[in-house]
Amino acid sequence: MDKLFSHLALADVHCNIVRNIVSNISSQNLFDDLTDNPEDWELAQQVEEEVKPPSYQSRSPIIHRPFEDAEWFNAIGFPFKNWQASRFSDGAFGVWYGCHSIETSVFETAYHWFNGLLSDAGFEKNNVIGKRELYDVACDAALLDLRPQLAKYSGLMHKTDYSYTQSIGSRLHREGHPGLVTASVRHAEGRNYVIFNPDVLSNPRFNCQLTYRLEGNDIFIEKQPGVAWMKIEQSFRASPDYSS
């Protein structure tokens, strides 16, 4: 590992990162009263995303802070208060994971969602539905960049064995590094951000809500209920059951 760290460079990151989390809110099609055509629903969703104003931020935080604090905790604070084992943590500390795009966040979370279903003793693979909330979160930090070293160290991109990456995460957390950037294991074009210090994250803004629908061997992703936006062919078979 010392050899790896001797070759790591910093990435100066100042961008929005997508955080994809479990939601308990029921999806509602906001456009089904305008037309019965699913294609028109999708077009209306695209228009709405292009013209929607920035998310609310209070000018009187003392008055409205409870609402802003709740959004911050959901989008940023939760994994730092609720530790669990993941790719870069053995469970002894909290880690926040985000992606550079909605699509990458879907591939990452769909993998863990499906394997979470497999670990459920009562799971039957028949029309299972999951709800997700996505937030845009600002990140401003100098992060260690693992991407140039991925081809040299196979343990960095192993699909199921997290022992090597967990040892990296433990060292970074112990030494006080804010985080790292690496390629997504689940999405070839994807980029993931791994954060150990919540102070480098700010300004969470609700992006959208998604529905994950498992049907047979496929996972369908919906932005509007009943309208498939993405499809992931279900080929997930993994152990251990870690979530990011």
N, C-alpha and C positions, 0 to 999 in steps of 0.2 A: 504493500500500500504506500510506503514511503516513496517508491519510484513514481507511482501515479501522481502523488501530491507534488512532487518536484517539477512536474510538467504542466500543472494546471495553471490556466490564465483566468483573469477576471472578465466577466461580461458586465458592462455598465448598463443596467436595466432601468428604463423609465417608460413603462408602458402599462396598459390594462391587461389583466389576466382573468381568464374565465374560471369561476368557481362553480362546480356542479354538485348540488347536495340533495339529499332526500327531502321531499315535501309531503306534507299532510293535507295540503289544500286540494280540493277537487277541481279538475279542469273544467272550464266552461267555454263553449264555442261562442265567441262574441259576435260572430257574423252570420249565424245560422238563421237569424230572422230577416236577413237581407236577401238571401238566395238559397236555393236548395242544391246548387252546383258546388261540389267540393273544390273544383278548380278555382271558382270565384272566391271561396274562403281563403285559399292559399294566396291568391293575388291580393286580397284585402289585408292579409297578415303582413305581406311584404311591404305594402304601402304604409301600414301602421308603423312598422319598424323604422321606415325611412323618415317619417315625419314626427314621431313622438318626441316631446320635449324632454330635456334632462330631468332626471329623478329629483324629487323634492329634497332640499337641504334647508334646514331651519336657519333663519336669521336671529332667532331667539332660542338658542340651545337650552337655556335653563327651563323654558316652558315646554319644549317639544323633545327634549333629549331622550325620554324613555323610548320613543319610537325609533330614534336614530340609534340608540344603544342596542335595541333588539335586532335591528338590521345588521349592525356591526358584529354582534355575537354570532348570528346565523352565518354570515358570509366570511368572517375572519376568525373570531375568537373560539368557536366551539372546539376544534381539534387541539387547541392549546390547554383546554380545561378537561378534555375527555381523551386521555391517552389511549392509543391502541397500536398494536403491531401493524406495520405496513412496510413498503419497500425500503424506506430509509430510516425506520425506527423499529427497535425490538420491543417497543411498548413502554420503555422507561422514560419517555418524554414525548411531547406532542409535536406533530409535523403537519403543516398545511400544504396541500397540493392544488395546483392550478394549471391550466393549459392555455396555449396561445390562441385557440379557436374553440368554438362551440363543438365542431365536428370531432376534434381530438378528445374533448371532455366526454363526449358521448361514447366513443370507443373505449376509453378508460373505464368509465363508470358502468357501462353495460357489461363489461367483463366481470367486474366485481359483483354487480347486481345478480347476474346469472349464477355465479358460484356461491353467492349467499343463499340463493334459492335451493341449490343442490344440498347445502348443509342443513336445510330445514327437513326434519323427519317427515313432515306431512306434505311435502312438496309433490304436486302432480303437474306434469308439464302440459298444461292445457289452459290457454288464454289467461296468463298471469299478467297483471298490470302494476306498474310502479310509477310514481309521480316524482318529478324532479324540479327544483328551482335553480336557475342560473343567475349568477351575479357577475358584473364587471367590477374588478377590484384593482386599484392603482398600486403598482409596485415601484419603489424607488430604492435601489440597492446595487451594490457591487457584488455579484454572485459568482461563485466558482463555476466555470464552464467545463462540463464533462464531455461535451460533444466531440472535440477533436481527439479524444482518447478512447472512444467507444470501440473502434476496431481492434485496439491493442489489448483490451481487457474484457474478455467475454462475460465476466460476472456482472458487468454494468448493465447488460441488456438481457440477462437470463429471464425467461418468462415466468418461472415459478420459484426459483431458488433465490431468496433475498439475503442470504448470509453475507455476501460480499458488500452489497449496498448498505445493509444495516450497519456493518462495521464502519463504513464511510460516514454514514449519518451520525453514528455515536461520536466519532472523532470531531466532526464539524460542530455538533451541539456542544461538546465538552470545551472546545476551543473558542466558542462564541461566534462562529461564522453565521451570517444572516441566512444563507441558503445557497442553492445551486440551480443551474439550468441544465437540462439533459434532453435527449430525444425520447419520444414516446415509444414504449415497447409494443403498445396495442395499435398504433396508427403510424404508418410509415412516414407520413408527411408531418407528423405532429411534434410539438415541443412542449415539455413539461417544466414547471417551476416548483421547486421544493423549498419551502420556507421554514426556518427554525426560530425566527424572531418576528413576532407580530408587529413590531414597531415599524417595519419597512412596508407594511400594507396599510392602505387607507382608502377612504371614499368609496365604500361599497354601493353599487347601484344595481337595482333589479334589472335583469336583461329579459328573461322570458321564462316560461314554464313549459316543460316537456312531459310527455307520457311515454313510458317504455311498455310495449305490449309484446309479450312472448307468445307466439303462435307457432306450434310445431317446432321446426328447426330454425326459425327466424325471429329476430327481435325487430319490431317496427317502432320507429321513433316518430312521434306526432307533436307538432306545434299546435295544431288545432285538432280537437277530438274527432277521430274517424278519418283523418287525412294523413296518410303516410308521408313523412318528410325524408326519412332515411330508412334503410333496411340493412341490418347486420346479419349475415349468415351465421347462425349459432354453431360454433365449433369450439366452444369453451369447455375445456376439461382441465381443471387446475387444482393443485394443492400446494401449499396451505391456502386457507381461505383468508386472504388479507384484503382490506379495502383501503382505497386512497382518498 
